[in-house]
């Protein structure tokens, strides 16, 4: 089959590799009909995620047709059209039983690799380094799905792929970000980043009852989408200080909740931006925490700070004094896809949201390198690319 293989920073290649096979009786094989590039894939593309090996197949947001199943798969049959969660969960461990699927004890065979860094191992993620299980990713023609009954949801035939594919990862990530805000009537939520996850956070915050959502970014077309498709008020942080603007827009109180939909490659302004970029370049700091710092300072006293953008290691110069003295609640984590996917499918079927609004480009798998470049550099007004094997 054809697959997109990683060979180093900014070096991805479409190569011919062996087809996946059933390895466990709970596996299924999918013929991928659509996949995409997630913002967190850029961290791999830029070389910031450790434990990648040349030839690894990347990608984790996908849907397709079941072409083979192991003999213990009960819910799926050949020919079923499904969306699969990017997170792999066993369904039986302490964490899966609590619907905290991204913390699964059993799906990641390389959990031991995470222990020196994280203290404990977490769930496997498709195509996201050997640290997260070393599973082959979704930017390919076929994929093996472990625990397939639990990680896949059957979807109807009458909706196009672009309306359903975001249920795999970007939509549940944004929805979980809003859900963790514990939104109360009248709340104002601030969202940093108007890429796909940020846009879904905006829409999800309204679905969950927020009165106002304020979005922060610098890319004009993304800010436009946040206003026109998300219904958010917007701040261009290159034109004004985001913290001061938020204080003014909230009558001096600050947002009730703040969501980071950016992650470890956040852009900073001035001396602080240069400081983090330089430290990251020489590996004295793994992640750039501009958004984290801004959120902790901008959030109202007693508010909630939620982190859905991916971080991989260590940051410094964090304003912990502000977080402590303001009594902030910090929540974060990889999304629990299996928990959220059924309710998000219902939102789509009910017409509450059409997730296809995030897709600006459709390209064949052979053009994946070009897709990474336009997505990374925000060229040609690119917000999200639909890749067709």
Helices and strands as residue ranges (DSSP letters): E 2-6, E 12-16, E 28-36, H 41-45, E 56-57, E 62-69, E 81-84, E 87-88, H 94-97, G 101-103, H 111-118, E 124-125, G 130-132, E 142-145, H 148-151, E 152-154, H 161-164, G 165-168, H 170-179, E 188-192, H 196-207, E 212-217, H 220-228, E 233-236, H 242-249, E 257-260, H 270-281, H 290-298, E 304-307, H 320-325, E 329-332, H 337-349, G 355-358, E 361-364, G 365-367, H 368-376, G 379-381, E 385-388
